[in-house]
Amino acid sequence: MAAHKIAPTKLSSIQDYVATFGGVGLLPIMPGSYCSAIVALPAAYAIVYGSWPVATLQLWYGVAFLVCMIIGTWSVNNVQRKWGHDPSVVVIDEAAGMSLALLFPAAYQSLYTWAAMVLVFRVFDVLKPWPINLVNDRTEAWAVMGDDLLAAIAAGFSLQLIIAALSVLGLFAAV
């Protein structure tokens, strides 16, 4: 495994800007959580104000996921040479993961389920249970992106199942 190097305090290339999601990764505390929340904000706005149909949001998040995966893998491959394996300033993987998590319909039931999706995604991303930990232990750029992909899938399915169970029990009324 590559040794961790000093994280940057200044961005000097397009790869740096992509990997840090425009500099969000440079925030001193919980940059991955900030990035996840920023990416998820349009969905919250749409839930509160009913401004966009869910299908339109899901389409945009699907496109965002693909773009983040492609440019994220490219940028991570480049910045790991300078900054070491998966430094905390690299948050494009959280942007990709949150975009994927927001493809699940559970996120759009209410503002509470939206917040739950953000939280559950972050829990899976931080704790990295099996099999997420197997991907996280690898050092390739695809693995940096891949562990967040798995966290998003786990979060999405988990929240879908919880909402379904609560609905069956009469404890949750879908919108």
Helices and strands as residue ranges (DSSP letters): H 14-19, G 24-26, H 31-49, H 54-83, H 92-101, G 105-108, H 111-127, H 132-136, H 141-168
